Amino acid sequence: MVDLLDMTAQRAVHYLQGLDRRSVAPTDAAIASLARLDQPLPDQPTDAEAVLALLDGTGSPATVASAGGRYFGFVTGGALPAALAANWLAGAWDQNAFCVTSSPVAAAIEEIALRWVLDVLVLPPECAGAFVTGATMANFTALAAARHGVLERAGWDVEAQGLFGAPPITVVVGAEAHASIYKALGLLGLGRERVVTVPVDGQGRMRVEALPAVSGPTIVCVQAGNVNTGAFDPVQEICAFVHAHDAWVHVDGAFGLWAAAAPARAYLAAGVADADSWATDAHKWLNVPYDSGLAFVRDSDTLRAAMSVGAAYFPQGDKREPFQFTPEASRRMRGVEVWAALLALGRIGLADLVERCCGYAARFAEGLQAGGYHVLNHVGLNQVLLSFGDDATTHKVAAAIQADGTCWCGDTVWQGRAAMRISVSSWATTEEDVERSLGAILRIAAQQRDAV
Ligand SMILES: *Cc1c(COP(=O)(O)O)cnc(C)c1O
């Protein structure tokens, strides 16, 4: 076993050291080679070192180099070294983070990590929190608490009685709400389409003056950080408006909430702490390995009521039992990487990570504008949204950039128009990475322009 684990660590290090020299997207040949893995399940055992050699030899070249410094797709950050190493050790520990008895260390570390995240995100310290797989599940978890909260005020126990015969809940979303909000609403029986949609401005922000009159059980879903533009809904004004009518405000802040951790960007997140629940990701801007998201609910009892589960052999003490706050029972201790990342960065290191990404985004915007290309968003955070001309040209440029391999940027549609998105979200990105990537984007865009 010692040899196997040593060998695997060496393979991992070799992989990471090679990222700078390879294409960010895997080559077609590397993807085609994955067919080698597709053998009938053998009857006989395979030596573990041979299993790992096959995995590394065939799998590593077919990865997307998102752990490197020139991946700008999907608001994806690479894993910080301390977080990756903590993930390795915790893998060896193989703890079940279900409850305090099943893993005292997991319960203790996750409680500290939750407190630290609330601190750096400047959210109310009394919030209850849950470690989940990502912002989709964090939206689901927080909205389950919202569903409980607004129906409890109307005298209805939704966990016991379900939604059949319940007082109707009005759900308000912005026209640019993230797809995961609709998914969460569907899973919760609130309906993907049974929503009141508030129109947005050119950056994707909800227009406060277009908010509907609010009465009865109501959940308003706002966004801190639009996945295309990085823009924030005017949370403070929305909270002031709807809290007067007892509505619940939920914030989807998968990456945007982290603006609060950088003093120079914190103004963007002004007022988010006025909400009732929040969803965020740690695997995006905190740069921990997948899968890692967090749900927070101001009223701890509401989250517990929505997530609690009972069985005679489950612990019922007065300690914080993790399973009382999450959809899952047994799960890995994903809070350990959050803890390690925050300890390794410190407040200043985290602020610097966020600020650096925003600065690089601004540099991309400036360089591309100087090259004559159209930046579609106000670049206040880490997102740059670009058009290279008509929709077909923009698609072509994005595809050519992905195939070139110097960097990777995603294709998207912004308010009916094709766009390319540069999302700067990784600790691993350096100034040199930005200049190299900018050079490649300008070169490829010019080639496409000359070709038409
Ligand atoms: C990425 C993102 C999500 C979904 O997050 P997952 O971690 O992929 O589940 C939700 N909302 C916003 C605003 C996002 O950027």
PDBQT file of the ligand as one rigid body, heavy atoms in Angstrom, charges set to zero:
ROOT
HETATM    1  C1  LIG A 501     -22.234  27.827 -10.789  1.00  0.00    +0.000 C 
HETATM    2  C2  LIG A 501     -23.490  28.441 -10.319  1.00  0.00    +0.000 A 
HETATM    3  C3  LIG A 501     -24.522  27.656  -9.785  1.00  0.00    +0.000 A 
HETATM    4  C4  LIG A 501     -24.469  26.152  -9.754  1.00  0.00    +0.000 C 
HETATM    5  O1  LIG A 501     -23.380  25.706  -9.017  1.00  0.00    +0.000 OA
HETATM    6  P1  LIG A 501     -22.936  24.179  -8.978  1.00  0.00    +0.000 P 
HETATM    7  O2  LIG A 501     -21.828  24.187  -8.001  1.00  0.00    +0.000 OA
HETATM    8  O3  LIG A 501     -22.498  23.832 -10.367  1.00  0.00    +0.000 OA
HETATM    9  O4  LIG A 501     -24.094  23.357  -8.550  1.00  0.00    +0.000 OA
HETATM   10  C5  LIG A 501     -25.622  28.316  -9.305  1.00  0.00    +0.000 A 
HETATM   11  N1  LIG A 501     -25.728  29.655  -9.356  1.00  0.00    +0.000 NA
HETATM   12  C6  LIG A 501     -24.770  30.436  -9.878  1.00  0.00    +0.000 A 
HETATM   13  C7  LIG A 501     -24.954  31.916  -9.905  1.00  0.00    +0.000 C 
HETATM   14  C8  LIG A 501     -23.612  29.856 -10.380  1.00  0.00    +0.000 A 
HETATM   15  O5  LIG A 501     -22.635  30.627 -10.880  1.00  0.00    +0.000 OA
ENDROOT
TORSDOF 0
